[in-house]
Amino acid sequence: MTHLTCMPCTSAHLPAIVALEQRIASYPWQDSLFQDELRPQWQQQSLHYVWLAPDGCVVGFIFCRALIADEWWLLNIGMDPRLRQQGWGERLLRQVMQQSAQRGGESMLLEVAASNRPAQRLYEKCGFVVIGIRKNYYHHTGRQDDALVMQCTLPQTL
């Protein structure tokens, strides 16, 4: 697939996002977490997008929210494994970083599993650096993993 369409996420996309998340994530979000992110009260301080394949299938997503006025959190990002290493995740992340800056954001933070080196490389490529560790943060099916807290300065537009 070489042509994807980026569009704002809606509740209609949630079943496909949840199914993708369950397939790809070591510590997957439950359906209710995605639903909560799309609540109307979060609209003004949230950015949620999906990548759609030509057939309309969701092949990627990102959820980001401002927790305070100038600080945004990347809450979740995922790409279909068939499209990894092709720049789609980076394009989506950079788009959200730019839009966060346009909304007054100065920095973006995230948490990533210490064992997830591919995701860490993506974040590092986009300017994130490790600023802390949350011990045993992730728990899923009997496994535990530390979370690296990463932060970047958002690009400021002129």
RONUZA-731160 format. One record per residue (C-alpha): residue in one letter; chain; z, x, y. Coordinates in steps of 0.25 Angstrom, whole numbers, plus 5000, padded with zeros to 4 digits. Layout:
REM residues N
pt residuo: A	cadena: A	Z: Z	X: X	Y: Y
...
REM end
This chain:
REM residues 158
pt residuo: M	cadena: A	Z: 5000	X: 5000	Y: 5000
pt residuo: T	cadena: A	Z: 4996	X: 5006	Y: 5013
pt residuo: H	cadena: A	Z: 4997	X: 4994	Y: 5023
pt residuo: L	cadena: A	Z: 5011	X: 4988	Y: 5025
pt residuo: T	cadena: A	Z: 5015	X: 4978	Y: 5036
pt residuo: C	cadena: A	Z: 5028	X: 4979	Y: 5043
pt residuo: M	cadena: A	Z: 5035	X: 4966	Y: 5047
pt residuo: P	cadena: A	Z: 5048	X: 4961	Y: 5051
pt residuo: C	cadena: A	Z: 5057	X: 4957	Y: 5039
pt residuo: T	cadena: A	Z: 5059	X: 4942	Y: 5037
pt residuo: S	cadena: A	Z: 5068	X: 4934	Y: 5026
pt residuo: A	cadena: A	Z: 5055	X: 4932	Y: 5019
pt residuo: H	cadena: A	Z: 5054	X: 4947	Y: 5016
pt residuo: L	cadena: A	Z: 5068	X: 4948	Y: 5010
pt residuo: P	cadena: A	Z: 5065	X: 4944	Y: 4995
pt residuo: A	cadena: A	Z: 5055	X: 4956	Y: 4995
pt residuo: I	cadena: A	Z: 5064	X: 4965	Y: 5003
pt residuo: V	cadena: A	Z: 5076	X: 4962	Y: 4993
pt residuo: A	cadena: A	Z: 5067	X: 4965	Y: 4981
pt residuo: L	cadena: A	Z: 5062	X: 4978	Y: 4987
pt residuo: E	cadena: A	Z: 5076	X: 4982	Y: 4990
pt residuo: Q	cadena: A	Z: 5081	X: 4979	Y: 4976
pt residuo: R	cadena: A	Z: 5069	X: 4988	Y: 4970
pt residuo: I	cadena: A	Z: 5071	X: 5000	Y: 4980
pt residuo: A	cadena: A	Z: 5085	X: 5001	Y: 4985
pt residuo: S	cadena: A	Z: 5096	X: 5009	Y: 4977
pt residuo: Y	cadena: A	Z: 5106	X: 5000	Y: 4985
pt residuo: P	cadena: A	Z: 5098	X: 4987	Y: 4988
pt residuo: W	cadena: A	Z: 5102	X: 4977	Y: 4998
pt residuo: Q	cadena: A	Z: 5105	X: 4963	Y: 4993
pt residuo: D	cadena: A	Z: 5096	X: 4951	Y: 4998
pt residuo: S	cadena: A	Z: 5108	X: 4947	Y: 5007
pt residuo: L	cadena: A	Z: 5108	X: 4960	Y: 5016
pt residuo: F	cadena: A	Z: 5093	X: 4958	Y: 5019
pt residuo: Q	cadena: A	Z: 5095	X: 4944	Y: 5022
pt residuo: D	cadena: A	Z: 5106	X: 4947	Y: 5032
pt residuo: E	cadena: A	Z: 5098	X: 4957	Y: 5039
pt residuo: L	cadena: A	Z: 5088	X: 4946	Y: 5043
pt residuo: R	cadena: A	Z: 5098	X: 4937	Y: 5049
pt residuo: P	cadena: A	Z: 5094	X: 4932	Y: 5063
pt residuo: Q	cadena: A	Z: 5106	X: 4939	Y: 5069
pt residuo: W	cadena: A	Z: 5101	X: 4952	Y: 5066
pt residuo: Q	cadena: A	Z: 5087	X: 4950	Y: 5071
pt residuo: Q	cadena: A	Z: 5089	X: 4957	Y: 5084
pt residuo: Q	cadena: A	Z: 5095	X: 4970	Y: 5079
pt residuo: S	cadena: A	Z: 5087	X: 4971	Y: 5066
pt residuo: L	cadena: A	Z: 5073	X: 4976	Y: 5061
pt residuo: H	cadena: A	Z: 5068	X: 4972	Y: 5048
pt residuo: Y	cadena: A	Z: 5054	X: 4975	Y: 5043
pt residuo: V	cadena: A	Z: 5046	X: 4974	Y: 5030
pt residuo: W	cadena: A	Z: 5034	X: 4981	Y: 5025
pt residuo: L	cadena: A	Z: 5024	X: 4972	Y: 5019
pt residuo: A	cadena: A	Z: 5013	X: 4976	Y: 5009
pt residuo: P	cadena: A	Z: 4999	X: 4969	Y: 5011
pt residuo: D	cadena: A	Z: 5003	X: 4959	Y: 5001
pt residuo: G	cadena: A	Z: 5016	X: 4955	Y: 5009
pt residuo: C	cadena: A	Z: 5026	X: 4962	Y: 5000
pt residuo: V	cadena: A	Z: 5038	X: 4968	Y: 5006
pt residuo: V	cadena: A	Z: 5037	X: 4983	Y: 5003
pt residuo: G	cadena: A	Z: 5047	X: 4989	Y: 5013
pt residuo: F	cadena: A	Z: 5058	X: 4984	Y: 5023
pt residuo: I	cadena: A	Z: 5068	X: 4989	Y: 5033
pt residuo: F	cadena: A	Z: 5080	X: 4983	Y: 5039
pt residuo: C	cadena: A	Z: 5087	X: 4989	Y: 5051
pt residuo: R	cadena: A	Z: 5097	X: 4983	Y: 5061
pt residuo: A	cadena: A	Z: 5104	X: 4988	Y: 5074
pt residuo: L	cadena: A	Z: 5119	X: 4987	Y: 5071
pt residuo: I	cadena: A	Z: 5122	X: 4991	Y: 5085
pt residuo: A	cadena: A	Z: 5113	X: 4992	Y: 5097
pt residuo: D	cadena: A	Z: 5107	X: 5006	Y: 5096
pt residuo: E	cadena: A	Z: 5110	X: 5008	Y: 5081
pt residuo: W	cadena: A	Z: 5101	X: 5003	Y: 5070
pt residuo: W	cadena: A	Z: 5103	X: 5003	Y: 5055
pt residuo: L	cadena: A	Z: 5092	X: 5004	Y: 5045
pt residuo: L	cadena: A	Z: 5098	X: 4995	Y: 5035
pt residuo: N	cadena: A	Z: 5087	X: 4995	Y: 5024
pt residuo: I	cadena: A	Z: 5073	X: 5000	Y: 5022
pt residuo: G	cadena: A	Z: 5065	X: 4999	Y: 5009
pt residuo: M	cadena: A	Z: 5051	X: 5002	Y: 5004
pt residuo: D	cadena: A	Z: 5044	X: 4999	Y: 4992
pt residuo: P	cadena: A	Z: 5044	X: 5011	Y: 4983
pt residuo: R	cadena: A	Z: 5028	X: 5011	Y: 4982
pt residuo: L	cadena: A	Z: 5028	X: 5013	Y: 4997
pt residuo: R	cadena: A	Z: 5038	X: 5024	Y: 4999
pt residuo: Q	cadena: A	Z: 5034	X: 5037	Y: 5004
pt residuo: Q	cadena: A	Z: 5023	X: 5031	Y: 5012
pt residuo: G	cadena: A	Z: 5029	X: 5030	Y: 5026
pt residuo: W	cadena: A	Z: 5032	X: 5015	Y: 5026
pt residuo: G	cadena: A	Z: 5047	X: 5016	Y: 5026
pt residuo: E	cadena: A	Z: 5046	X: 5026	Y: 5037
pt residuo: R	cadena: A	Z: 5037	X: 5018	Y: 5045
pt residuo: L	cadena: A	Z: 5046	X: 5006	Y: 5044
pt residuo: L	cadena: A	Z: 5059	X: 5014	Y: 5047
pt residuo: R	cadena: A	Z: 5052	X: 5020	Y: 5059
pt residuo: Q	cadena: A	Z: 5048	X: 5007	Y: 5064
pt residuo: V	cadena: A	Z: 5062	X: 5001	Y: 5063
pt residuo: M	cadena: A	Z: 5068	X: 5014	Y: 5070
pt residuo: Q	cadena: A	Z: 5058	X: 5012	Y: 5082
pt residuo: Q	cadena: A	Z: 5061	X: 4997	Y: 5083
pt residuo: S	cadena: A	Z: 5076	X: 5000	Y: 5082
pt residuo: A	cadena: A	Z: 5074	X: 5010	Y: 5094
pt residuo: Q	cadena: A	Z: 5067	X: 5000	Y: 5102
pt residuo: R	cadena: A	Z: 5078	X: 4990	Y: 5100
pt residuo: G	cadena: A	Z: 5088	X: 5000	Y: 5106
pt residuo: G	cadena: A	Z: 5092	X: 5008	Y: 5094
pt residuo: E	cadena: A	Z: 5095	X: 5022	Y: 5095
pt residuo: S	cadena: A	Z: 5099	X: 5026	Y: 5081
pt residuo: M	cadena: A	Z: 5097	X: 5021	Y: 5067
pt residuo: L	cadena: A	Z: 5106	X: 5022	Y: 5055
pt residuo: L	cadena: A	Z: 5105	X: 5020	Y: 5040
pt residuo: E	cadena: A	Z: 5112	X: 5022	Y: 5027
pt residuo: V	cadena: A	Z: 5104	X: 5028	Y: 5015
pt residuo: A	cadena: A	Z: 5109	X: 5031	Y: 5001
pt residuo: A	cadena: A	Z: 5111	X: 5046	Y: 4999
pt residuo: S	cadena: A	Z: 5103	X: 5045	Y: 4987
pt residuo: N	cadena: A	Z: 5091	X: 5039	Y: 4994
pt residuo: R	cadena: A	Z: 5083	X: 5052	Y: 4998
pt residuo: P	cadena: A	Z: 5070	X: 5045	Y: 5000
pt residuo: A	cadena: A	Z: 5076	X: 5036	Y: 5011
pt residuo: Q	cadena: A	Z: 5084	X: 5047	Y: 5017
pt residuo: R	cadena: A	Z: 5071	X: 5055	Y: 5019
pt residuo: L	cadena: A	Z: 5064	X: 5043	Y: 5026
pt residuo: Y	cadena: A	Z: 5076	X: 5042	Y: 5035
pt residuo: E	cadena: A	Z: 5076	X: 5057	Y: 5038
pt residuo: K	cadena: A	Z: 5061	X: 5056	Y: 5041
pt residuo: C	cadena: A	Z: 5064	X: 5045	Y: 5051
pt residuo: G	cadena: A	Z: 5075	X: 5053	Y: 5058
pt residuo: F	cadena: A	Z: 5088	X: 5049	Y: 5051
pt residuo: V	cadena: A	Z: 5099	X: 5059	Y: 5048
pt residuo: V	cadena: A	Z: 5112	X: 5057	Y: 5040
pt residuo: I	cadena: A	Z: 5124	X: 5055	Y: 5048
pt residuo: G	cadena: A	Z: 5134	X: 5050	Y: 5037
pt residuo: I	cadena: A	Z: 5137	X: 5046	Y: 5023
pt residuo: R	cadena: A	Z: 5143	X: 5034	Y: 5017
pt residuo: K	cadena: A	Z: 5149	X: 5037	Y: 5004
pt residuo: N	cadena: A	Z: 5146	X: 5028	Y: 4992
pt residuo: Y	cadena: A	Z: 5139	X: 5018	Y: 5002
pt residuo: Y	cadena: A	Z: 5129	X: 5012	Y: 4992
pt residuo: H	cadena: A	Z: 5134	X: 5005	Y: 4980
pt residuo: H	cadena: A	Z: 5124	X: 4999	Y: 4970
pt residuo: T	cadena: A	Z: 5124	X: 4996	Y: 4955
pt residuo: G	cadena: A	Z: 5135	X: 5006	Y: 4953
pt residuo: R	cadena: A	Z: 5129	X: 5017	Y: 4961
pt residuo: Q	cadena: A	Z: 5135	X: 5023	Y: 4974
pt residuo: D	cadena: A	Z: 5128	X: 5031	Y: 4985
pt residuo: D	cadena: A	Z: 5131	X: 5037	Y: 4998
pt residuo: A	cadena: A	Z: 5124	X: 5032	Y: 5011
pt residuo: L	cadena: A	Z: 5119	X: 5042	Y: 5021
pt residuo: V	cadena: A	Z: 5120	X: 5036	Y: 5035
pt residuo: M	cadena: A	Z: 5108	X: 5041	Y: 5043
pt residuo: Q	cadena: A	Z: 5104	X: 5039	Y: 5057
pt residuo: C	cadena: A	Z: 5092	X: 5042	Y: 5067
pt residuo: T	cadena: A	Z: 5090	X: 5041	Y: 5081
pt residuo: L	cadena: A	Z: 5079	X: 5030	Y: 5084
pt residuo: P	cadena: A	Z: 5067	X: 5034	Y: 5091
pt residuo: Q	cadena: A	Z: 5067	X: 5029	Y: 5106
pt residuo: T	cadena: A	Z: 5055	X: 5023	Y: 5112
pt residuo: L	cadena: A	Z: 5051	X: 5026	Y: 5126
REM end
